Amino acid sequence: MKNFTKLLSFLLVTAFVFNGCRNPAYEVNVLFDAQVITYKAGLQLTDANGGTLPGNIDVTVTGTDAGSIYDFSGTKKIYAPNGVITLGVHPKEIPTASKTLSFNVIVKIPGYEEKNIPMTIAVNQFSQEIKGITMVKTAVPTPYTSVVVKDFPLGTGGATTTISSFSTPSTAGVPQTTSIAIPAGTTFRDANGTLLTGGALTAQAINFDAGDPELVSLFPGGDLSAPNVIGKDGTVGEAFFSPAGFTDITMYVGGVEVKKFSTPINVSIQVDPTFKLDGSTTPVKAGDVLSVYSYQVSTGQFKYETEVAAIVDGGGKLAIPFTTDHLTKFIVGQVFSKKACKIVQVTFIAPWLGANSTVVSIEILTLDGTKRLDYTKSQVLFDGTKVDFKNLPPFAVSYIVRQGTTAIAAGNITNPCDGTALSVTLPNPATPVDLVTLLLNVKCPQGQITVPRFDLYYKAVGTPDSQYTLLGTVINGSIKTTLLKVGTSYDFRAYWGNTIKTVGNRPITTADMSTTVGENDFLGTKSPQYNKSLLIEACKGI
């Protein structure tokens, strides 16, 4: 595709065509080059309070194989329109049987906690997955977090003059608290070790509900499984976290972030009362020993700090008290090494799909079903699709596959660490589904061009934008799906780079909605002559 840029310009302005009746060209302005990028990975950022994320989302890629990762539009700049991040691998640097690509996605939004998300792409990992990441505002409580911000005066030399104490509030959503006490005479230093002086110390803590199912997407890295963990023995490797408590503590002097103290401060994190130690059938109790780990977002690394026996604090709740000379995120609970674990590959069997796709969510839970351990919000499946379950713990788990809110498959994985392959059969739907095909081809004088790939989202007409769900990936101009119903109208949305195109109230009038568009065909209602000129220019040199 020699003149891809001009063809792209045409398609971004004109149409992804849904052919129904007389005027089939409905305008969805998106295009990706299927001949350039075939390996992909997706992230969906959402605001923890359900609000709209701001447009100034800064996304960068770091790590070992960062040079191989591009925006799916083919640029090195990574975009996140509406919080949707779609990444692709350079065609000359794709993974091999002996080389899995590893990289980190850094997400910064003013007023929100920074995220450092480790990702991998393995050979033949073509499964289409959208990973959900929940963004939390640093000074605004959410249903899953409580927040405290407090100022303390500093004396001569930038030292506290009295014991300075503060706690996160106990709320309906987060009844547990984190309490911090700073000894009198404590001074503060930045990341370079420079003494900080100023009129006041601003201290802040965000406490997370460790028992909420959303903890998985709120946890550092977006998974309870992490590749960069310094364990109790001092070695670095992959580990799985089972959190009983989780907090983020930050402090500033004169607008400069505090990283170290002259005197250790006291921290006490109340634990989730429903938390169970591995192998136990009863909740945690006083005397049970839990580990304390810290996390640095800049490096994406967890580090073992200490082990502490749970106590009953002054408020009558179980808590883990400890001291620290540095500020960061702290996690209390159990941590399990995964250094010897292999990845479980799951094959989904659904012959009723034919050549069509469907989208499911996949939830991993404890065997008793009381705690979520991993969650994939949107997974595109064909008959025979293979999906790597990469974030499993080294103990037995259960899984539930859902379409919408309906569970369509469930089972247990007895030993997730041994890498034994698994097959999951998706049963024939109880209610017959329509097998709908959407297809667009572009016709130039020199010949016909097939539209390359992009992700397409949809929702029912009249529902809020938060209901947009992945329909699937349009490949070679075509998507075959079971999720659309003939006779129903939908809103469609697609992304390319920083461009968002929304097409509202489009009816699905027949199961086969495919067409070819050329310069003498219908080219939209808004600017057909301009669209025609773009098509003619785009076809030159093809």
One Martini backbone bead per residue (centre of mass of N, CA, C, O) as a GRO file, in nm:
protein
  542
    1MET     BB    1   0.078   0.049   0.031
    2LYS     BB    2   0.203   0.336  -0.090
    3ASN     BB    3  -0.063   0.546  -0.029
    4PHE     BB    4  -0.168   0.544   0.273
    5THR     BB    5  -0.203   0.837   0.374
    6LYS     BB    6  -0.423   0.919   0.163
    7LEU     BB    7  -0.620   0.698   0.225
    8LEU     BB    8  -0.654   0.771   0.517
    9SER     BB    9  -0.771   1.052   0.476
   10PHE     BB   10  -1.025   0.957   0.340
   11LEU     BB   11  -1.133   0.761   0.568
   12LEU     BB   12  -1.138   0.973   0.799
   13VAL     BB   13  -1.369   1.144   0.643
   14THR     BB   14  -1.570   0.926   0.553
   15ALA     BB   15  -1.593   0.565   0.537
   16PHE     BB   16  -1.764   0.314   0.709
   17VAL     BB   17  -1.961   0.070   0.554
   18PHE     BB   18  -2.311   0.026   0.595
   19ASN     BB   19  -2.509  -0.203   0.427
   20GLY     BB   20  -2.858  -0.184   0.365
   21CYS     BB   21  -2.985   0.011   0.153
   22ARG     BB   22  -2.976   0.279  -0.042
   23ASN     BB   23  -2.778   0.427   0.186
   24PRO     BB   24  -2.483   0.266   0.296
   25ALA     BB   25  -2.295   0.519   0.379
   26TYR     BB   26  -2.147   0.515   0.680
   27GLU     BB   27  -1.968   0.730   0.907
   28VAL     BB   28  -1.640   0.593   0.977
   29ASN     BB   29  -1.326   0.746   1.069
   30VAL     BB   30  -1.125   0.468   1.009
   31LEU     BB   31  -0.770   0.343   1.003
   32PHE     BB   32  -0.571   0.049   0.948
   33ASP     BB   33  -0.268  -0.129   0.885
   34ALA     BB   34  -0.256  -0.466   0.835
   35GLN     BB   35   0.042  -0.479   0.701
   36VAL     BB   36   0.197  -0.363   0.963
   37ILE     BB   37  -0.002  -0.445   1.214
   38THR     BB   38  -0.069  -0.743   1.427
   39TYR     BB   39   0.027  -0.672   1.702
   40LYS     BB   40  -0.167  -0.628   2.010
   41ALA     BB   41  -0.279  -0.380   2.264
   42GLY     BB   42  -0.517  -0.299   2.534
   43LEU     BB   43  -0.653   0.002   2.694
   44GLN     BB   44  -0.891   0.104   2.961
   45LEU     BB   45  -0.964   0.410   3.081
   46THR     BB   46  -1.103   0.503   3.405
   47ASP     BB   47  -1.302   0.664   3.620
   48ALA     BB   48  -1.380   0.593   3.949
   49ASN     BB   49  -1.648   0.800   3.932
   50GLY     BB   50  -1.746   0.807   3.613
   51GLY     BB   51  -1.599   1.011   3.470
   52THR     BB   52  -1.431   1.230   3.263
   53LEU     BB   53  -1.156   1.232   3.104
   54PRO     BB   54  -0.911   1.405   3.017
   55GLY     BB   55  -0.722   1.500   2.728
   56ASN     BB   56  -0.434   1.510   2.901
   57ILE     BB   57  -0.293   1.226   2.816
   58ASP     BB   58   0.004   1.066   2.922
   59VAL     BB   59   0.188   0.841   2.704
   60THR     BB   60   0.437   0.594   2.777
   61VAL     BB   61   0.719   0.388   2.678
   62THR     BB   62   0.895   0.136   2.851
   63GLY     BB   63   1.168  -0.066   2.847
   64THR     BB   64   1.312  -0.317   2.676
   65ASP     BB   65   1.073  -0.299   2.418
   66ALA     BB   66   0.987   0.001   2.345
   67GLY     BB   67   1.094   0.028   2.040
   68SER     BB   68   0.850  -0.179   1.932
   69ILE     BB   69   0.635   0.037   2.022
   70TYR     BB   70   0.313   0.147   1.904
   71ASP     BB   71   0.082   0.295   1.780
   72PHE     BB   72  -0.173   0.164   1.586
   73SER     BB   73  -0.128   0.410   1.373
   74GLY     BB   74   0.217   0.420   1.361
   75THR     BB   75   0.312   0.583   1.606
   76LYS     BB   76   0.510   0.682   1.876
   77LYS     BB   77   0.279   0.823   1.964
   78ILE     BB   78   0.058   0.795   2.233
   79TYR     BB   79  -0.282   0.742   2.253
   80ALA     BB   80  -0.607   0.849   2.455
   81PRO     BB   81  -0.900   0.838   2.354
   82ASN     BB   82  -1.116   0.809   2.603
   83GLY     BB   83  -0.886   0.601   2.728
   84VAL     BB   84  -0.783   0.468   2.460
   85ILE     BB   85  -0.535   0.209   2.418
   86THR     BB   86  -0.343   0.126   2.118
   87LEU     BB   87  -0.110  -0.126   2.050
   88GLY     BB   88   0.191  -0.190   1.856
   89VAL     BB   89   0.407  -0.388   1.655
   90HIS     BB   90   0.674  -0.394   1.490
   91PRO     BB   91   0.722  -0.590   1.206
   92LYS     BB   92   1.052  -0.627   1.276
   93GLU     BB   93   0.971  -0.687   1.616
   94ILE     BB   94   0.853  -0.949   1.669
   95PRO     BB   95   0.775  -1.210   1.828
   96THR     BB   96   0.910  -1.514   1.952
   97ALA     BB   97   0.977  -1.819   2.083
   98SER     BB   98   1.242  -1.665   2.237
   99LYS     BB   99   1.065  -1.377   2.229
  100THR     BB  100   0.930  -1.168   2.467
  101LEU     BB  101   0.764  -0.883   2.503
  102SER     BB  102   0.872  -0.604   2.714
  103PHE     BB  103   0.674  -0.349   2.889
  104ASN     BB  104   0.583  -0.004   2.976
  105VAL     BB  105   0.296   0.185   3.081
  106ILE     BB  106   0.273   0.534   3.111
  107VAL     BB  107   0.035   0.719   3.317
  108LYS     BB  108  -0.057   1.072   3.288
  109ILE     BB  109  -0.276   1.273   3.502
  110PRO     BB  110  -0.390   1.544   3.613
  111GLY     BB  111  -0.489   1.456   3.950
  112TYR     BB  112  -0.366   1.169   3.919
  113GLU     BB  113  -0.259   0.870   3.943
  114GLU     BB  114   0.005   0.706   3.858
  115LYS     BB  115   0.090   0.470   3.592
  116ASN     BB  116   0.245   0.129   3.583
  117ILE     BB  117   0.226  -0.099   3.303
  118PRO     BB  118   0.286  -0.417   3.261
  119MET     BB  119   0.385  -0.584   2.949
  120THR     BB  120   0.305  -0.855   2.715
  121ILE     BB  121   0.423  -1.018   2.400
  122ALA     BB  122   0.362  -1.306   2.230
  123VAL     BB  123   0.378  -1.549   2.031
  124ASN     BB  124   0.068  -1.572   1.880
  125GLN     BB  125  -0.070  -1.314   2.029
  126PHE     BB  126  -0.391  -1.240   1.887
  127SER     BB  127  -0.556  -1.171   2.108
  128GLN     BB  128  -0.842  -0.970   2.192
  129GLU     BB  129  -0.761  -0.730   2.446
  130ILE     BB  130  -0.909  -0.543   2.720
  131LYS     BB  131  -0.764  -0.348   2.966
  132GLY     BB  132  -0.850  -0.243   3.282
  133ILE     BB  133  -0.811   0.102   3.412
  134THR     BB  134  -0.818   0.272   3.718
  135MET     BB  135  -0.861   0.611   3.790
  136VAL     BB  136  -0.726   0.820   4.057
  137LYS     BB  137  -0.781   1.073   4.250
  138THR     BB  138  -0.583   1.230   4.492
  139ALA     BB  139  -0.838   1.432   4.630
  140VAL     BB  140  -1.075   1.213   4.561
  141PRO     BB  141  -1.318   1.030   4.646
  142THR     BB  142  -1.438   0.693   4.626
  143PRO     BB  143  -1.587   0.385   4.640
  144TYR     BB  144  -1.261   0.270   4.693
  145THR     BB  145  -1.180   0.550   4.840
  146SER     BB  146  -0.988   0.735   5.078
  147VAL     BB  147  -0.921   1.082   5.191
  148VAL     BB  148  -0.630   1.278   5.303
  149VAL     BB  149  -0.561   1.633   5.383
  150LYS     BB  150  -0.269   1.789   5.548
  151ASP     BB  151  -0.141   2.054   5.747
  152PHE     BB  152   0.198   2.134   5.871
  153PRO     BB  153   0.403   2.293   6.065
  154LEU     BB  154   0.730   2.439   6.040
  155GLY     BB  155   1.034   2.487   6.154
  156THR     BB  156   1.340   2.509   6.202
  157GLY     BB  157   1.478   2.339   5.931
  158GLY     BB  158   1.202   2.172   5.862
  159ALA     BB  159   1.067   2.088   6.137
  160THR     BB  160   0.886   1.937   6.351
  161THR     BB  161   0.726   2.037   6.667
  162THR     BB  162   0.529   1.793   6.662
  163ILE     BB  163   0.313   1.558   6.664
  164SER     BB  164   0.203   1.427   6.345
  165SER     BB  165  -0.139   1.348   6.279
  166PHE     BB  166  -0.317   1.113   6.053
  167SER     BB  167  -0.633   1.011   5.881
  168THR     BB  168  -0.837   0.826   5.726
  169PRO     BB  169  -1.150   0.786   5.659
  170SER     BB  170  -1.449   0.637   5.745
  171THR     BB  171  -1.645   0.468   5.509
  172ALA     BB  172  -1.877   0.299   5.338
  173GLY     BB  173  -1.662   0.194   5.122
  174VAL     BB  174  -1.412   0.262   5.348
  175PRO     BB  175  -1.377   0.152   5.669
  176GLN     BB  176  -1.088   0.155   5.650
  177THR     BB  177  -0.767   0.268   5.779
  178THR     BB  178  -0.503   0.517   5.778
  179SER     BB  179  -0.225   0.580   5.997
  180ILE     BB  180  -0.020   0.873   6.083
  181ALA     BB  181   0.305   0.936   6.252
  182ILE     BB  182   0.505   1.226   6.325
  183PRO     BB  183   0.772   1.309   6.470
  184ALA     BB  184   0.933   1.519   6.642
  185GLY     BB  185   1.194   1.663   6.444
  186THR     BB  186   1.129   1.609   6.156
  187THR     BB  187   1.278   1.569   5.844
  188PHE     BB  188   1.302   1.649   5.483
  189ARG     BB  189   1.346   1.471   5.163
  190ASP     BB  190   1.427   1.422   4.856
  191ALA     BB  191   1.536   1.221   4.596
  192ASN     BB  192   1.839   1.372   4.635
  193GLY     BB  193   1.864   1.456   4.959
  194THR     BB  194   1.729   1.726   4.998
  195LEU     BB  195   1.655   1.965   5.205
  196LEU     BB  196   1.338   2.065   5.329
  197THR     BB  197   1.191   2.393   5.320
  198GLY     BB  198   0.912   2.555   5.496
  199GLY     BB  199   0.600   2.637   5.619
  200ALA     BB  200   0.486   2.344   5.516
  201LEU     BB  201   0.322   2.030   5.549
  202THR     BB  202   0.190   1.813   5.300
  203ALA     BB  203  -0.047   1.557   5.368
  204GLN     BB  204  -0.121   1.230   5.211
  205ALA     BB  205  -0.396   0.984   5.184
  206ILE     BB  206  -0.477   0.666   5.025
  207ASN     BB  207  -0.744   0.443   5.072
  208PHE     BB  208  -0.809   0.100   5.011
  209ASP     BB  209  -1.034  -0.150   4.920
  210ALA     BB  210  -0.938  -0.483   4.949
  211GLY     BB  211  -1.248  -0.613   4.903
  212ASP     BB  212  -1.278  -0.505   4.625
  213PRO     BB  213  -1.310  -0.600   4.296
  214GLU     BB  214  -1.155  -0.330   4.184
  215LEU     BB  215  -0.860  -0.376   4.283
  216VAL     BB  216  -0.723  -0.483   4.029
  217SER     BB  217  -0.741  -0.197   3.868
  218LEU     BB  218  -0.602  -0.032   4.120
  219PHE     BB  219  -0.355  -0.172   4.118
  220PRO     BB  220  -0.042  -0.185   4.069
  221GLY     BB  221  -0.043  -0.240   3.715
  222GLY     BB  222  -0.346  -0.386   3.706
  223ASP     BB  223  -0.231  -0.627   3.891
  224LEU     BB  224  -0.156  -0.894   4.116
  225SER     BB  225   0.051  -0.949   3.904
  226ALA     BB  226   0.419  -0.927   3.918
  227PRO     BB  227   0.752  -0.898   3.770
  228ASN     BB  228   0.878  -0.669   3.997
  229VAL     BB  229   1.005  -0.845   4.274
  230ILE     BB  230   1.128  -0.800   4.598
  231GLY     BB  231   1.196  -1.026   4.814
  232LYS     BB  232   1.289  -1.155   5.114
  233ASP     BB  233   1.564  -1.275   4.965
  234GLY     BB  234   1.637  -1.034   4.735
  235THR     BB  235   1.500  -1.131   4.488
  236VAL     BB  236   1.396  -1.118   4.148
  237GLY     BB  237   1.042  -1.144   4.054
  238GLU     BB  238   0.758  -1.309   4.027
  239ALA     BB  239   0.432  -1.214   4.173
  240PHE     BB  240   0.159  -1.260   4.407
  241PHE     BB  241  -0.112  -1.068   4.531
  242SER     BB  242  -0.276  -1.061   4.868
  243PRO     BB  243  -0.466  -0.816   4.981
  244ALA     BB  244  -0.553  -0.647   5.303
  245GLY     BB  245  -0.394  -0.377   5.225
  246PHE     BB  246  -0.397  -0.024   5.087
  247THR     BB  247  -0.161   0.252   5.036
  248ASP     BB  248  -0.109   0.616   4.974
  249ILE     BB  249   0.181   0.817   5.047
  250THR     BB  250   0.210   1.178   5.061
  251MET     BB  251   0.456   1.454   5.046
  252TYR     BB  252   0.502   1.822   5.097
  253VAL     BB  253   0.755   2.083   5.038
  254GLY     BB  254   0.712   2.347   4.855
  255GLY     BB  255   0.611   2.131   4.617
  256VAL     BB  256   0.801   1.900   4.716
  257GLU     BB  257   0.868   1.578   4.721
  258VAL     BB  258   0.872   1.334   4.955
  259LYS     BB  259   1.106   1.050   5.042
  260LYS     BB  260   1.250   1.133   5.322
  261PHE     BB  261   1.360   1.079   5.665
  262SER     BB  262   1.514   1.129   5.975
  263THR     BB  263   1.254   0.980   6.092
  264PRO     BB  264   1.060   0.741   6.149
  265ILE     BB  265   0.739   0.652   6.071
  266ASN     BB  266   0.401   0.586   6.154
  267VAL     BB  267   0.210   0.295   6.046
  268SER     BB  268  -0.153   0.209   6.005
  269ILE     BB  269  -0.323  -0.075   5.861
  270GLN     BB  270  -0.621  -0.166   5.794
  271VAL     BB  271  -0.798  -0.464   5.748
  272ASP     BB  272  -0.965  -0.692   5.586
  273PRO     BB  273  -1.201  -0.889   5.753
  274THR     BB  274  -1.220  -1.114   5.498
  275PHE     BB  275  -0.945  -1.205   5.508
  276LYS     BB  276  -0.747  -1.487   5.384
  277LEU     BB  277  -0.542  -1.719   5.432
  278ASP     BB  278  -0.378  -1.951   5.292
  279GLY     BB  279  -0.588  -2.234   5.363
  280SER     BB  280  -0.810  -2.072   5.491
  281THR     BB  281  -1.161  -2.046   5.629
  282THR     BB  282  -1.077  -1.795   5.795
  283PRO     BB  283  -1.034  -1.504   5.908
  284VAL     BB  284  -0.840  -1.282   6.008
  285LYS     BB  285  -0.621  -1.242   6.300
  286ALA     BB  286  -0.480  -1.197   6.574
  287GLY     BB  287  -0.127  -1.280   6.499
  288ASP     BB  288  -0.123  -1.270   6.216
  289VAL     BB  289   0.106  -1.282   5.948
  290LEU     BB  290   0.217  -1.004   5.752
  291SER     BB  291   0.313  -0.842   5.473
  292VAL     BB  292   0.535  -0.572   5.364
  293TYR     BB  293   0.501  -0.358   5.080
  294SER     BB  294   0.653  -0.170   4.832
  295TYR     BB  295   0.597   0.105   4.579
  296GLN     BB  296   0.736   0.218   4.263
  297VAL     BB  297   0.625   0.386   3.990
  298SER     BB  298   0.890   0.459   3.830
  299THR     BB  299   0.978   0.130   3.828
  300GLY     BB  300   0.763  -0.099   3.908
  301GLN     BB  301   0.854  -0.176   4.211
  302PHE     BB  302   0.867  -0.422   4.449
  303LYS     BB  303   0.918  -0.435   4.821
  304TYR     BB  304   1.037  -0.576   5.085
  305GLU     BB  305   1.007  -0.487   5.439
  306THR     BB  306   0.805  -0.672   5.630
  307GLU     BB  307   0.681  -0.837   5.928
  308VAL     BB  308   0.343  -0.858   6.079
  309ALA     BB  309   0.140  -0.867   6.345
  310ALA     BB  310  -0.172  -0.858   6.412
  311ILE     BB  311  -0.388  -0.608   6.551
  312VAL     BB  312  -0.576  -0.433   6.790
  313ASP     BB  313  -0.687  -0.134   6.780
  314GLY     BB  314  -0.836   0.150   6.912
  315GLY     BB  315  -1.095   0.082   6.710
  316GLY     BB  316  -1.123  -0.251   6.696
  317LYS     BB  317  -0.921  -0.317   6.461
  318LEU     BB  318  -0.745  -0.461   6.232
  319ALA     BB  319  -0.377  -0.425   6.218
  320ILE     BB  320  -0.073  -0.287   6.056
  321PRO     BB  321   0.222  -0.205   6.212
  322PHE     BB  322   0.475   0.044   6.106
  323THR     BB  323   0.787   0.154   5.980
  324THR     BB  324   0.923   0.447   5.794
  325ASP     BB  325   1.173   0.633   5.569
  326HIS     BB  326   0.954   0.622   5.331
  327LEU     BB  327   0.767   0.704   5.037
  328THR     BB  328   0.462   0.530   4.930
  329LYS     BB  329   0.337   0.238   4.854
  330PHE     BB  330   0.133   0.010   5.057
  331ILE     BB  331   0.133  -0.349   5.123
  332VAL     BB  332  -0.085  -0.586   5.280
  333GLY     BB  333  -0.013  -0.947   5.314
  334GLN     BB  334   0.024  -1.177   5.055
  335VAL     BB  335   0.310  -1.342   4.890
  336PHE     BB  336   0.373  -1.510   4.570
  337SER     BB  337   0.572  -1.697   4.402
  338LYS     BB  338   0.642  -1.724   4.016
  339LYS     BB  339   0.920  -1.833   3.905
  340ALA     BB  340   0.802  -2.146   3.829
  341CYS     BB  341   0.589  -2.050   3.636
  342LYS     BB  342   0.340  -2.120   3.400
  343ILE     BB  343   0.146  -2.064   3.130
  344VAL     BB  344  -0.193  -2.064   3.067
  345GLN     BB  345  -0.360  -2.212   2.794
  346VAL     BB  346  -0.666  -2.113   2.635
  347THR     BB  347  -0.925  -2.286   2.462
  348PHE     BB  348  -1.194  -2.183   2.261
  349ILE     BB  349  -1.507  -2.351   2.216
  350ALA     BB  350  -1.724  -2.243   1.918
  351PRO     BB  351  -1.882  -2.364   1.647
  352TRP     BB  352  -2.134  -2.161   1.631
  353LEU     BB  353  -1.965  -1.914   1.516
  354GLY     BB  354  -1.777  -1.984   1.304
  355ALA     BB  355  -1.653  -1.678   1.160
  356ASN     BB  356  -1.731  -1.550   1.417
  357SER     BB  357  -1.765  -1.318   1.683
  358THR     BB  358  -1.703  -1.251   2.031
  359VAL     BB  359  -1.767  -1.104   2.363
  360VAL     BB  360  -1.592  -1.129   2.674
  361SER     BB  361  -1.563  -1.202   3.012
  362ILE     BB  362  -1.292  -1.260   3.262
  363GLU     BB  363  -1.302  -1.432   3.576
  364ILE     BB  364  -1.093  -1.452   3.864
  365LEU     BB  365  -1.112  -1.674   4.149
  366THR     BB  366  -1.162  -1.805   4.416
  367LEU     BB  367  -1.289  -2.105   4.495
  368ASP     BB  368  -1.526  -1.957   4.674
  369GLY     BB  369  -1.587  -1.668   4.518
  370THR     BB  370  -1.495  -1.404   4.712
  371LYS     BB  371  -1.236  -1.329   4.517
  372ARG     BB  372  -1.081  -1.123   4.307
  373LEU     BB  373  -0.782  -1.178   4.081
  374ASP     BB  374  -0.905  -1.136   3.784
  375TYR     BB  375  -0.969  -0.913   3.482
  376THR     BB  376  -1.149  -0.923   3.172
  377LYS     BB  377  -1.349  -0.716   3.001
  378SER     BB  378  -1.238  -0.770   2.687
  379GLN     BB  379  -1.284  -1.065   2.476
  380VAL     BB  380  -1.204  -1.183   2.174
  381LEU     BB  381  -1.388  -1.450   2.004
  382PHE     BB  382  -1.321  -1.750   1.849
  383ASP     BB  383  -1.303  -2.037   1.716
  384GLY     BB  384  -1.001  -2.136   1.881
  385THR     BB  385  -0.911  -1.939   2.072
  386LYS     BB  386  -0.608  -1.823   2.225
  387VAL     BB  387  -0.544  -1.775   2.582
  388ASP     BB  388  -0.348  -1.612   2.811
  389PHE     BB  389  -0.309  -1.688   3.158
  390LYS     BB  390  -0.091  -1.464   3.324
  391ASN     BB  391  -0.242  -1.381   3.631
  392LEU     BB  392  -0.193  -1.623   3.806
  393PRO     BB  393  -0.179  -1.804   4.074
  394PRO     BB  394  -0.021  -2.069   4.281
  395PHE     BB  395  -0.336  -2.137   4.309
  396ALA     BB  396  -0.640  -2.230   4.325
  397VAL     BB  397  -0.908  -2.164   4.086
  398SER     BB  398  -1.164  -1.973   3.942
  399TYR     BB  399  -1.402  -1.935   3.660
  400ILE     BB  400  -1.570  -1.674   3.454
  401VAL     BB  401  -1.779  -1.657   3.168
  402ARG     BB  402  -1.907  -1.363   3.002
  403GLN     BB  403  -2.214  -1.229   2.855
  404GLY     BB  404  -2.226  -0.973   2.999
  405THR     BB  405  -2.420  -1.105   3.275
  406THR     BB  406  -2.381  -1.391   3.151
  407ALA     BB  407  -2.306  -1.706   3.228
  408ILE     BB  408  -2.128  -1.952   3.000
  409ALA     BB  409  -1.873  -2.026   3.189
  410ALA     BB  410  -1.713  -2.270   3.417
  411GLY     BB  411  -1.437  -2.324   3.662
  412ASN     BB  412  -1.130  -2.495   3.735
  413ILE     BB  413  -0.782  -2.442   3.855
  414THR     BB  414  -0.570  -2.633   4.026
  415ASN     BB  415  -0.276  -2.568   3.858
  416PRO     BB  416  -0.156  -2.267   3.741
  417CYS     BB  417   0.172  -2.336   3.742
  418ASP     BB  418   0.206  -2.586   3.516
  419GLY     BB  419   0.077  -2.512   3.217
  420THR     BB  420  -0.181  -2.646   3.157
  421ALA     BB  421  -0.390  -2.698   2.925
  422LEU     BB  422  -0.709  -2.542   2.824
  423SER     BB  423  -1.061  -2.609   2.777
  424VAL     BB  424  -1.338  -2.398   2.660
  425THR     BB  425  -1.685  -2.425   2.638
  426LEU     BB  426  -1.923  -2.267   2.438
  427PRO     BB  427  -2.238  -2.260   2.435
  428ASN     BB  428  -2.518  -2.257   2.295
  429PRO     BB  429  -2.742  -2.038   2.264
  430ALA     BB  430  -3.058  -2.011   2.384
  431THR     BB  431  -3.064  -1.766   2.195
  432PRO     BB  432  -3.068  -1.678   1.896
  433VAL     BB  433  -2.830  -1.553   1.669
  434ASP     BB  434  -2.686  -1.308   1.480
  435LEU     BB  435  -2.493  -1.311   1.172
  436VAL     BB  436  -2.293  -1.036   1.128
  437THR     BB  437  -2.184  -0.836   0.843
  438LEU     BB  438  -1.909  -0.613   0.806
  439LEU     BB  439  -1.818  -0.425   0.496
  440LEU     BB  440  -1.520  -0.272   0.336
  441ASN     BB  441  -1.449  -0.138   0.013
  442VAL     BB  442  -1.207   0.014  -0.203
  443LYS     BB  443  -1.240   0.192  -0.518
  444CYS     BB  444  -1.011   0.201  -0.773
  445PRO     BB  445  -0.900   0.223  -1.091
  446GLN     BB  446  -0.665   0.000  -1.023
  447GLY     BB  447  -0.848  -0.108  -0.783
  448GLN     BB  448  -0.900  -0.291  -0.498
  449ILE     BB  449  -0.938  -0.195  -0.150
  450THR     BB  450  -0.864  -0.295   0.168
  451VAL     BB  451  -0.953  -0.241   0.479
  452PRO     BB  452  -0.804  -0.211   0.750
  453ARG     BB  453  -0.753  -0.224   1.089
  454PHE     BB  454  -0.996  -0.199   1.372
  455ASP     BB  455  -1.164  -0.081   1.645
  456LEU     BB  456  -1.504  -0.159   1.755
  457TYR     BB  457  -1.776   0.012   1.896
  458TYR     BB  458  -2.079  -0.030   2.106
  459LYS     BB  459  -2.436   0.065   2.144
  460ALA     BB  460  -2.724   0.143   2.253
  461VAL     BB  461  -2.965   0.340   2.186
  462GLY     BB  462  -2.973   0.585   2.459
  463THR     BB  463  -2.720   0.524   2.594
  464PRO     BB  464  -2.451   0.580   2.754
  465ASP     BB  465  -2.112   0.607   2.692
  466SER     BB  466  -2.032   0.389   2.913
  467GLN     BB  467  -2.159   0.147   2.713
  468TYR     BB  468  -1.924   0.108   2.552
  469THR     BB  469  -1.833  -0.176   2.350
  470LEU     BB  470  -1.663  -0.423   2.228
  471LEU     BB  471  -1.701  -0.576   1.912
  472GLY     BB  472  -1.416  -0.554   1.755
  473THR     BB  473  -1.205  -0.642   1.485
  474VAL     BB  474  -1.126  -0.499   1.191
  475ILE     BB  475  -1.052  -0.722   0.916
  476ASN     BB  476  -1.013  -0.647   0.606
  477GLY     BB  477  -1.297  -0.479   0.642
  478SER     BB  478  -1.402  -0.705   0.858
  479ILE     BB  479  -1.697  -0.810   1.053
  480LYS     BB  480  -1.796  -1.092   1.256
  481THR     BB  481  -2.101  -1.113   1.452
  482THR     BB  482  -2.320  -1.182   1.753
  483LEU     BB  483  -2.400  -0.880   1.884
  484LEU     BB  484  -2.596  -0.826   1.655
  485LYS     BB  485  -2.929  -0.714   1.559
  486VAL     BB  486  -3.166  -0.748   1.352
  487GLY     BB  487  -3.354  -0.441   1.370
  488THR     BB  488  -3.125  -0.278   1.513
  489SER     BB  489  -2.995   0.004   1.677
  490TYR     BB  490  -2.673   0.180   1.676
  491ASP     BB  491  -2.382   0.285   1.828
  492PHE     BB  492  -2.066   0.397   1.696
  493ARG     BB  493  -1.705   0.345   1.770
  494ALA     BB  494  -1.383   0.492   1.683
  495TYR     BB  495  -1.015   0.463   1.656
  496TRP     BB  496  -0.739   0.698   1.558
  497GLY     BB  497  -0.529   0.780   1.744
  498ASN     BB  498  -0.678   1.103   1.819
  499THR     BB  499  -0.934   0.984   1.681
  500ILE     BB  500  -1.292   1.030   1.688
  501LYS     BB  501  -1.572   0.815   1.588
  502THR     BB  502  -1.924   0.883   1.571
  503VAL     BB  503  -2.215   0.670   1.512
  504GLY     BB  504  -2.556   0.724   1.502
  505ASN     BB  505  -2.828   0.544   1.460
  506ARG     BB  506  -2.767   0.241   1.326
  507PRO     BB  507  -2.904   0.012   1.129
  508ILE     BB  508  -2.971  -0.337   1.118
  509THR     BB  509  -3.110  -0.479   0.816
  510THR     BB  510  -2.885  -0.707   0.775
  511ALA     BB  511  -2.655  -0.962   0.784
  512ASP     BB  512  -2.543  -0.831   0.505
  513MET     BB  513  -2.308  -0.553   0.543
  514SER     BB  514  -2.188  -0.485   0.229
  515THR     BB  515  -1.931  -0.291   0.045
  516THR     BB  516  -1.843  -0.063  -0.229
  517VAL     BB  517  -1.627   0.226  -0.275
  518GLY     BB  518  -1.636   0.504  -0.506
  519GLU     BB  519  -1.630   0.795  -0.696
  520ASN     BB  520  -1.942   0.709  -0.809
  521ASP     BB  521  -2.040   0.694  -0.526
  522PHE     BB  522  -2.156   0.709  -0.227
  523LEU     BB  523  -2.006   0.987  -0.001
  524GLY     BB  524  -2.212   1.113   0.160
  525THR     BB  525  -2.377   1.411   0.308
  526LYS     BB  526  -2.174   1.639   0.389
  527SER     BB  527  -1.895   1.596   0.167
  528PRO     BB  528  -1.887   1.455  -0.127
  529GLN     BB  529  -1.679   1.617  -0.299
  530TYR     BB  530  -1.447   1.606  -0.099
  531ASN     BB  531  -1.438   1.299  -0.077
  532LYS     BB  532  -1.375   1.252  -0.375
  533SER     BB  533  -1.104   1.402  -0.384
  534LEU     BB  534  -0.968   1.220  -0.177
  535LEU     BB  535  -0.994   0.954  -0.327
  536ILE     BB  536  -0.837   1.033  -0.581
  537GLU     BB  537  -0.574   1.096  -0.426
  538ALA     BB  538  -0.545   0.820  -0.278
  539CYS     BB  539  -0.519   0.644  -0.551
  540LYS     BB  540  -0.257   0.755  -0.602
  541GLY     BB  541  -0.010   0.506  -0.631
  542ILE     BB  542  -0.153   0.220  -0.568
   0.00000   0.00000   0.00000
